[in-house]
C-alpha cells in the first residue's frame, strides 16, 4: 500500500471535484466534495455476506442519502471492507455519480492496489 491518505481533484464537464480517501487495512473513508472540503451526507456501509446483501447506516444528512448508499455499498462489496462516505455536491445526478465512481475506481483505487 502506498500512502494512507490521498487527495485528488477531478474535472467532469468543466466542474472540479475533490476526492480524499483514507486507506486503512479493514476500511476506507471517502470524502467527495466540490470547491472546498465540507463534511456532507455521511454513511457507513458494510459488505454483504452470502446471507445478507451490503447495507448502509446513515450518520448525518439526508440530502444525498441515496447517492452515499450507492457509493458505499458498491465499494464495500467490491473491496470487502467497511466504507465510510461523505458526499457534499450540490447538484448531483445519476450520470455525474457514474462518472465520479468511474474515476474513483480507475484512478484512485486501482493505483493504490499497486
PyMOL commands that set and color helices and strands:
alter all, ss='L'
color gray80, all
select helices_A, chain A and resi 65-79+94-113
alter helices_A, ss='H'
color red, helices_A
select strands_A, chain A and resi 5-12+15-23+27-34+41-46+55-60+82-88
alter strands_A, ss='S'
color yellow, strands_A
deselect
rebuild
show_as cartoon
